[in-house]
């Protein structure tokens, strides 16, 4: 049989913490979304090669309220499962983090008859730790999460192990005693639990080592779900630790799936640092490796514990190439690739109905707010790309801003925007940056413009970026110097972040929250080149 070689990662850009599931001929991967709305991304595939986003289940304020959540808080490590005609989604909403020694992390469950919904109103489960998971064991259901122990000495890991408790589907609640079934290996920081059963054994999959360069997927097994669990002969199924030569770094936080033909794969989180750095501007992505079984233990088919930058699947499958995407606003189809920040997409803030062919964005709070920002953003998926938009805006105050936002979070971002200079009585273009919370213009000289229309563009090539503007859509001029894109990475932001770089459209009205900006199109173009995966 022919086999298709697939390049990792399969989900490029910010798509961490994969929970993989097969239902019949259909494969699904659920990923974390943190402070971006709607919550949880679910991709679908029939071949493990080509994936399409099919659902973002937490799409109303009744399902998820992120307003005020800190950066890299919000939706952590969802678990997607299926039983007897129902999809189950378990997730964490992290409300506080990075303030030692506490962490407020609330776990919920929602269900649906179809992957596209309608998803039920989430039911609260517990808050003892994050990374919740649900396992269907015949007529019984089991719930797990890692436990956060704030009583441990400051400076030491607060991870105390994996908790197990029965789940009652009739009451949608946790019942019976809580048992700690696994405290982890010497890699430590044990989290991300998933259980599956094969033959006589229950297999407990966990993430260890922290979600950076010491990360790992750890495997343990037991003939009883409550344990005790024995460690894998290699402890870890996959890790990149100690192998700086690998393309795929940060390998960890994974889950396993069996194909209908009896083959097994592990989907796991990974990162790809910019060349010569430890900075992963594309965030944490999803990669896969094929798994084989020996002595009732899973092993990577490559014979090691280290990930390859490719894997194989059966069949001669055409791999879809990345292409330029031009988004227009006649309808809401563009939303498939975009997310908002903490607030839902709504006619109150975003509108394609007010002016035909234009997206209107009503200005809200400043670019550093954790509450209500008016942004529409899409993931950066390539090391080198161009993004362009046409802006129509009539600012009358220096507190009116609209333009092209290129950001990691509130403390690390770049912004090319139109505003108003009241001293000069004219519209102006400016570029500012936030670098670990320090605000500065990257070009002190502003550009004065007439009229209300301008074309804005950014080009990047790995760690270098450059902004441009044009008045006619053809003759683009540089604005500001080249800038360092690598500050838009998990590894640079302080404290450590968990998301990825986004590019998109923004509007602020810090004066009255009513001024509107209009955008005619948004274009995202991956630059060609074999290294720009």
N, C-alpha and C positions, 0 to 999 in steps of 0.2 A: 504493500500500500504506500502511495505517495504521502509525504509529510510536508507540512508547511512550516517554514522557519518564521517565527514571530519575534520582532524586536521589542525588548522591554524599554520603558514601561508600557503597559497596555492602556492605562489611563494617565495621560500626561498632565502636568501642572497639578495644582493643589487638589489631590484626591487621596487623603490618607485613611488609615485604619480600615482596610477592606474587610467586609463580611460577605463571603461568597456563598451562593445558594444555587442549587439546581432543582427545578420543578419540571419534570418531564424532559422535553427537548430545550427548555429555556434556562439560561444562566443569568443570574443577577448578582451585582456587586453593590452594596451600600457603603457609602463613605461619609466621614465626618464633614461638617460645614462650619463649625465654630460660630462666629458672630454674624455670618452671612445668612441672608433670608431669601427663599424659604429654607427650612432645615432638612438635612440629609439629602444626598444625591444617590439615586439608584439608576445604574446602567444595566442594559440588557444585551445579551448576545446569544446567538445560536451556535457559534463555532469557537468561542474563547479567543477569537482573533479581533473581530470588529465589534465595537461596543457603541451603543447609543443611549443617551440619557432619556429615560422614560418616565421618571417620577421624582418629584420633590415633595414627600408626604406632608411635611409640617409647614403648610402654606397659608395658615390664617393665624390671627392673634389668639384664637381659641386653642390652636394646636401648639403655639410657641410664642412667647413674648421675650424678645431679646433686648428690649430697650433698657439701656443702662448696663448691660453686660460688658465686662472688661474685655479688652483685646485678647484674643485666643481663648476666651471663655465660650460659653454657649454649648453647641452640640458636639459632644465627644463620643467617639467609638460606638456607632449604632450596631445592633445585631439584628439581621434579617433572617427569619425562619418561616417555615410553612408546615401546616398540618391540617389534613382533612378539609381542604378547600378554603383555608384561611391563611392569609399572610400576617405575620406578627413582626412588629418593629419595636425593639427596646432601645432606649437612648438615654443619655445623660445631658442635662442642662446645667453647666457649671456657672455658678453665680459669683463666686469669689475664688481667686487663686493668687499665688505668688505673695501672699501675706502670711508669713509663717506664724504659727504652725497649722493654721486652719485652712480648710477648703470646703466650700459649700457646693455640693454636687447632688442634684435631685434626679432620680431615675423614674422613667415613665414607660408605659406600654400603650401602643395603639395597634389596631387591627384593621384589615380590609379584605373584601372578597376577591379583589383584583389588585395587581401591583400598582395600577393607576388610581386606585381608590374606589369608593370614597373611604378615607381613613377616619376611624372613630376618634372622638375626643380623647386625648391621652389620659390615662389613669395613673396616678402617682403610686409608686411602689416603695422606695426607701431612699435614704441619703447617706448610707454608711460608707460609701466609696463610689468610684466611677467605673466605667467600662462594663455595664451590665450585659447579660446574655441569657438566652432562653434555650433550653434543650428539651425536645419532645421524645420521651422514652416510653413508647407504647401508649398506655392510657394515663401515664403520669407526665407531669411537666416540672422541670427543675430550673431554678433561677440562680444566677451567679453574679457576683461583682467582686472587684478587688476592694479590700478594706483600707481606709485611710485612718491611721492612728496618730492623732495629734499629740499624744502623751510621750512619744519617743523623744529622745534628747534632740534639742535644736541642732541643725546641721546634719543630722542623720536622716536616711530615707524614712518616710512615714508610711511606707508600704508594708503591711503586715501579713498579707496572704490573700487567698481566694476563698470567698464565702459561698456556701451552697444552702439553698432553702427551697422547699416545695412551693409550687405555684398552683393556686386553685383557679381554674378557668371560670367556674360559675360565678365566683365573687370577684374575679380579677384582682386577687390579692395574694400576698405571701402568707403562708401558713406553716405552722410547726416550728421545730427548733432550727436554729442557724448553726451550721457546722463549718469550721475552717478546714478545707480539704487539702490545701497545698500552700506551703510557705515559700516555695521557689527554690531555685538553685543558688549557687554562690555568685551568679551574675547579678542577682538582686533586682529590685524595682519591679516586682512581679505584678502584672496587670493584664488587661485584654483577654479574659478567659473565654474559651469556646470549648464545648464538649461534643464529640461525635462517638458513635459506637460502630465497631467493626468486629465481627466474630464474637469472641468471648470477652473482649476488652472495651472499656470506656477509655477514650483518649482525651486528655486535657491539654489543650493548646493555650499557651500564654505568651505574652510579650514580656521581655526582660531587658535590663540594661539601660533603660531610658530611651527616649525616642530620637536619639542622635547617633553618633558614630559607634557606640557600644551596644546598639540595639540587637535583638535576637528573637527568633521564634523558638520557643522551648516546648518540648513534648514530654508528657508523662502518661502512664497508663495504670489502670486498675481493673480488676474483675468486679468491683463494686463501685457504684457511682460515688459513694461517700468516702472511698479510699480504703486503705492508704495507697498513694500513687508512687510508683517507681519511676525514676528518671530514665530518659532515653540513653542508650549507651554513649551517644555523643552529646548528651544534654540538649543540644540545640539542633533543630532541623535546618535552619538557615540563619546566617549572620554574615556581616561584612567586616566585623571587628578585626583589626590587625592587618587588613588587606587594602592599603591605600591605592594599590594598582587597579582595583576594580572600578568599572564604570558605575555599577549599582552599589551605592553606599547606604548605610543606615537600615539595612534589611532587618525587618522585625514586624511585630504586630500583624499576624496572619491568621488565615483560616483555610481549611481544606475542603475540596469538593471531589466527588467521584463522578466521572462521566457515565453516560448511558452504556458505554462500551467497556466499563470496568477500569478505566485508567484514572489516576488521581493527579490532582494539581494542588499546589498551595499558592494562594494569592497573598501578597504581603506588601507592607509599606516599604518605600525606598526613597532615597534622595540622590540627586545627581549634582555634585558640586561644580561650580564654574571651574574651568581649567586653572590649575595652580593655586586654588583656594580651598577653603572648607565651607564655602557659602553656597547654599542651595537656593537660588533665586526662584526656581520653579516650585518650591515647597516640597512637601512629602507626597509622593506619587504612588501608584499601584503597579506592581510587577507580578510576574508569575513564574513558577518553575514546575516541571513535571516531577512526580514523586513515584517511587516504587516501594514494594513491601518485601522486607526480609525479616524472618523470625518474628513476625507480628509487630514490626516497627516500621514506620515510614522513613525513607531516605531520599534525598535528591538523586535523580537518575544520573547526574554528572559525577557521582561518586565522592562528593565533598560536602561540606556544609556552607559553601560559598556560592552566591548567586552568579549566574551568567547574564550577559546582556541580551540574551535571546532564550527561546524555548521552542519546542516543536509540538504541533498538534496533527492528528491524523487527517488526511485528505488534502486535495489540491485546492486551497482556498485563496481567493483574491483578497489582497490586503488593501484596504482603502487608504489612499494617500491624503495627507493633509493639504488643504487648498485654502486659497484666499476666501474670506467670507465678507460679503457686503450686506450689512443689515439696514433695511429700510423700515418705515414705520406706518405702512398702510394697515397692518394688523399686528397682533401681538405674538407672532411666530418668533420674533427675535428674542423673546424672553427665555427661550430654551437655553440659550448660552449665557444669559446674564443673571446676576443676582443683585439684590439691594443689600444695604448694610443695616442690620438690626430691625428695620421697619419693613412692613409688607409693601409690595407694589400696589398702589391704589390710585384712583382718579383724583383723590385729594392732593396728591403730590406729583404723580406722573400721568400724562394724558396724551393719547394719540387722536383724540376725538375733537379737540378744540380747534386745531388747525390741520387741515387735510395734508397728509404726507409728512407731518412734523411731529416729533416727540417733544412735548412740553415738560419741563421740570421746574417745579416751584421751589425757590430757594428756602432752605431751612437753616440749620445750625452750622457752626464753623467746622473746618476740616479736622478739628481735634476732638469733637464731641463724641461721647459714648452713648448718646441718646438718639437724636433725630437728625441724621444727615441725609441729604437728597443726592444719592449716588446711584447710578446704574453701571455695573462693572462686569467684565468677563475675565476669566483666568488668563494669565500668560502661560502658554503651553510650549513655547519654543525659546531657545537661548537667543535667537535673533528674529526679530519681527518688526513690522511697521503697523502703526495704528493711526487712523485719520478720521476726522469728523468735520462737519460743517456746522458752525455755531451762528445763530441769529439771536442777538441780545442787545438790549438798550439800557445799560446801567446808568443810573443818575446819582449814585453815591459810591464812595470808596468802600462801603459795606455791602455792595452788590458784587458778586463774583460768579463766573461760570466758565467752564472750559474742560480741559482734558486732565483727568486725575490718573496718576501712575503711583500706586501705593502698595505698601505692605500692611501698615496699620497707622494709627493716629500719630505715632512718634517717628515713623520712617516712611516718608512719601515725597513725591514731587508733584507739582501742580502748575500747568500752563493755563492761564486764565485771562479773561477780559474783565476789566473793572473800570472805574472812573476816577480820574485825577481832578479833584475839585479846585486845586490851585491853578492848574493849566486849563480847566474847563474843557476837558476832552476825554474820550475813551482811550484806554491804554491796555497793552498786553504786558503781563508780568510772569515771572517764574519764581516760585519759592520751593524750598525744601524743608523738611523736618528730618533731622539726623539725630537719632536717639533722643528725641524730644527737644532739640535745639533748633530754633527757627531762624532761617536766613534766606535772603534772595540770592539765587545763584547768578543773577545778572542785575547789578544795581541800576543799569540804564533801562528804563521802561520804553516800550515802543508805542508812540502815539498813532492812533488810527482814526479815520473818519468812517461814517456809516455804521451799520449794525451787524454786518456779516463778515466773518473771518473763517478761514480754514486752518485747522490745527492738526499737527502731526508729531509723532514721536517715532524715531528709529532707534533700535537697539542692536548691538552686536556683543553678546555675552556680557562683559562687565562695563560696557560703554553705552551711553545713551545720548541722544541729541534731540532737542525740540526744534520745530519749524512752524512758520505761519505763512499764509498766503492770502491775498485779498481777492485773487481771481480764480483760485483753485488749481492753478498750474505752476505759477512761479513762486516756489517756496523759498523762504529765507530762514537762516538759522536765527534762533533767539536764545541767548545765553550760551555758555560754553558747554562742551561735552561734560557729562556727569557720570557718577559712579552708580551703576544699577545694583551692585552687590549689596548695598545697604538695605535692599528690599528682600531680605532673606531671613529665614528662621534663625540662622546662626549669628546674625549681626544684631538683631533687635534685643533689647534688654528690658525685662527678663526675656529668656528664650521664648520665641514664638512658635506657633504650630500651624500657620496658614500658608500663604504664598502670595506672589505678586499678582495684582489685578490692574487692569487698564480700563478706563471708561469715562463716562460723562457725569458732570457734577454741576450743581448750582447752589449758591449760598446767598441768603439775604439776612444778614446779621442785624439789620435795622428793624424790619417789620415782618419778615418771613412771608412775603407775598410776591416779590419780583420773580418773573418767569424767564427762563431761557428756553430756546427752541433749537433742536438738532434735526438736520435733514437726513443724515445717514451716519453710520459708523462702519469703518472698514478695518478688518484685522487680517494681516498678510504675513504668513511665515516666510522668512527669507530662505531661499534655496541653498542647499549645502548638505553634504553627507554628515557633518557633525552637528547639524541643527535638528536633532531628533526631538 
